[in-house]
């Protein structure tokens, strides 16, 4: 999977490649789909959501430039697979998931696999998680029409936000936003297709 689908498509950060080799992706899908776990496409999980294709998980992790001591916020835990990859790369991960069933399942699998530095919260991810801020990196696995101000407010000076930006009914642009002081810069990577970032009423 890593050699052909990830490294073969341009992801080169050695720490990201090692993380992708280390996380047992089949543990984050149903037994019925385990034989497809290492194929490079999304797979369905509970609550009408999906586990992202491995290449996109790796690309987002590389774009976030995560150091071994970094504090990371993930918005949209889903199966927990992305949180496991981020936990391999960082000092700590807080992952926020609005669906209780997914949050509980992801927390269980992450615990079983020994990711003590990953914490799953059931909450409105569009609001981030202010008690843990500031974060060195924020990775969002749902599409927003624009950059959510709550997430930017929780980004540390020098921090990176990786998020799909665009309309939910079409493809979005995977976007990296860097914050330096009060200034921000953005860079687009590639077209992607994610479920919309939902804000609780």
C-alpha positions as CSV (number, residue, x, y, z in Angstrom):
1,X,0.0,0.0,0.0
2,X,2.6,2.5,1.1
3,X,5.1,1.9,-1.7
4,X,2.7,1.9,-4.6
5,X,-0.2,4.1,-3.5
6,X,1.4,6.7,-1.3
7,X,5.2,6.9,-1.9
8,X,4.6,6.1,-5.5
9,X,2.3,9.2,-5.8
10,X,4.7,11.7,-4.3
11,X,4.4,11.6,-0.5
12,X,8.0,11.6,0.6
13,X,8.2,12.5,4.3
14,X,9.9,9.5,5.9
15,X,8.0,9.9,9.2
16,X,4.7,10.0,7.4
17,X,5.6,6.8,5.4
18,X,6.7,5.1,8.6
19,X,3.4,6.0,10.3
20,X,1.4,4.8,7.4
21,X,3.2,1.4,7.6
22,X,2.7,1.2,11.3
23,X,-1.0,1.7,11.7
24,X,-3.1,-1.4,11.1
25,X,-5.8,0.1,8.8
26,X,-7.9,-3.1,8.9
27,X,-8.7,-2.5,12.6
28,X,-10.6,0.6,11.7
29,X,-13.1,-1.0,9.3
30,X,-15.7,-3.7,9.7
31,X,-14.7,-7.3,9.4
32,X,-16.7,-7.6,6.2
33,X,-14.4,-4.9,4.6
34,X,-11.1,-5.9,6.1
35,X,-9.9,-7.5,2.9
36,X,-10.3,-4.1,1.2
37,X,-8.7,-2.1,4.0
38,X,-5.4,-1.5,2.2
39,X,-6.8,-0.5,-1.2
40,X,-6.5,3.1,-2.1
41,X,-10.2,4.2,-1.9
42,X,-12.6,5.3,0.8
43,X,-14.7,2.7,2.7
44,X,-18.0,3.1,4.4
45,X,-18.2,3.2,8.2
46,X,-21.1,3.8,10.6
47,X,-23.3,7.0,10.6
48,X,-23.1,7.3,6.9
49,X,-19.5,8.4,7.0
50,X,-16.3,7.0,5.3
51,X,-12.8,6.2,6.2
52,X,-10.6,8.3,3.8
53,X,-8.4,6.6,1.2
54,X,-4.8,6.0,2.5
55,X,-3.2,8.4,0.0
56,X,-5.3,11.4,1.2
57,X,-4.6,10.6,4.9
58,X,-0.9,10.6,4.1
59,X,-1.1,13.7,2.0
60,X,-2.9,15.6,4.7
61,X,-0.4,14.4,7.4
62,X,2.6,15.5,5.3
63,X,1.0,18.9,4.5
64,X,0.6,19.5,8.3
65,X,4.3,19.1,8.9
66,X,3.8,17.5,12.3
67,X,6.8,17.3,14.7
68,X,7.2,14.7,17.4
69,X,6.3,17.1,20.2
70,X,3.5,18.9,18.4
71,X,0.0,19.2,19.8
72,X,-2.5,18.3,17.1
73,X,-6.3,18.8,16.8
74,X,-8.2,16.6,14.4
75,X,-11.8,17.6,13.4
76,X,-13.8,14.6,12.3
77,X,-12.5,11.4,14.0
78,X,-14.6,9.0,11.9
79,X,-13.1,5.5,12.4
80,X,-10.1,6.8,14.2
81,X,-7.6,5.8,11.5
82,X,-6.4,9.4,10.8
83,X,-6.1,10.0,14.6
84,X,-3.8,6.9,14.8
85,X,-1.6,8.2,12.0
86,X,-1.4,11.6,13.6
87,X,-0.6,10.0,17.0
88,X,2.3,8.2,15.4
89,X,3.7,11.6,14.3
90,X,2.9,13.9,17.2
91,X,3.2,14.4,20.9
92,X,-0.6,14.4,21.4
93,X,-3.8,14.4,19.4
94,X,-7.2,15.6,20.4
95,X,-9.8,14.3,17.9
96,X,-13.3,15.7,17.9
97,X,-16.3,13.7,16.5
98,X,-19.9,14.7,16.5
99,X,-21.3,11.2,16.1
100,X,-21.3,9.4,19.5
101,X,-21.2,5.9,18.0
102,X,-18.2,6.8,15.9
103,X,-16.4,8.6,18.8
104,X,-16.9,5.6,21.1
105,X,-15.8,3.1,18.5
106,X,-12.7,5.1,17.6
107,X,-11.7,5.6,21.2
108,X,-12.0,1.9,21.9
109,X,-9.8,0.9,18.9
110,X,-7.2,3.5,19.6
111,X,-7.0,2.4,23.2
112,X,-6.7,-1.3,22.2
113,X,-3.8,-0.4,19.8
114,X,-2.0,1.5,22.6
115,X,-2.4,5.1,21.3
116,X,-2.3,6.7,24.8
117,X,-1.5,10.1,23.3
118,X,-4.8,10.2,21.3
119,X,-8.0,11.5,23.0
120,X,-11.4,11.4,21.3
121,X,-14.0,13.9,22.2
122,X,-17.7,13.8,21.2
123,X,-18.6,17.4,20.3
124,X,-19.2,19.9,17.5
125,X,-15.9,19.8,15.7
126,X,-16.5,23.1,13.9
127,X,-15.9,24.8,17.2
128,X,-12.5,22.9,17.7
129,X,-11.5,22.2,21.3
130,X,-10.5,25.5,23.0
131,X,-9.3,23.9,26.3
132,X,-6.5,22.2,24.4
133,X,-5.4,25.2,22.3
134,X,-3.1,26.4,20.9
135,X,-2.4,23.6,18.5
136,X,0.6,23.3,16.3
137,X,-1.5,21.6,13.6
138,X,-5.2,21.2,12.9
139,X,-6.4,18.6,10.4
140,X,-10.0,18.7,9.3
141,X,-11.5,15.7,7.6
142,X,-14.7,17.4,6.5
143,X,-15.3,20.2,3.9
144,X,-16.0,23.8,4.8
145,X,-17.1,26.6,2.4
146,X,-14.5,28.9,4.0
147,X,-11.8,28.7,6.7
148,X,-13.6,28.3,10.1
149,X,-12.5,31.2,12.3
150,X,-12.8,29.1,15.5
151,X,-10.2,26.8,14.2
152,X,-7.9,29.6,13.2
153,X,-8.2,31.1,16.6
154,X,-6.9,27.9,18.1
155,X,-3.9,27.6,15.9
156,X,-0.5,28.4,17.4
157,X,1.9,31.0,16.0
158,X,3.6,29.1,13.2
159,X,0.8,26.5,13.1
160,X,-0.7,24.7,10.1
161,X,-4.3,24.1,9.3
162,X,-5.1,21.4,6.6
163,X,-8.7,21.5,5.4
164,X,-10.8,20.8,2.3
165,X,-12.4,24.1,1.1
166,X,-15.3,24.2,-1.3
167,X,-19.0,23.4,-1.7
168,X,-20.2,20.2,-0.2
169,X,-22.0,19.1,-3.3
170,X,-18.9,19.2,-5.5
171,X,-15.2,18.5,-5.1
172,X,-13.2,20.7,-2.8
173,X,-9.6,21.9,-2.8
174,X,-7.3,20.5,-0.1
175,X,-5.9,23.6,1.4
176,X,-2.9,24.3,3.8
177,X,-3.2,27.5,5.8
178,X,-0.1,28.7,7.7
179,X,-0.3,31.3,10.6
180,X,2.6,33.5,11.4
181,X,1.7,36.1,13.9
182,X,-1.4,37.9,12.6
183,X,-0.7,36.9,9.0
184,X,-1.9,33.8,7.2
185,X,-0.9,32.3,3.9
186,X,-2.7,29.5,2.0
187,X,-1.7,26.9,-0.5
188,X,-3.9,24.5,-2.5
189,X,-2.9,20.9,-3.1
190,X,-5.4,18.9,-5.1
191,X,-9.1,18.3,-5.6
192,X,-10.8,16.1,-3.0
193,X,-14.2,15.0,-2.0
194,X,-15.2,15.1,1.7
195,X,-18.5,15.1,3.6
196,X,-19.5,18.6,4.8
197,X,-18.4,20.0,8.1
198,X,-21.6,20.2,10.1
199,X,-22.1,22.8,12.9
200,X,-24.5,21.7,15.6
201,X,-27.4,24.0,16.2
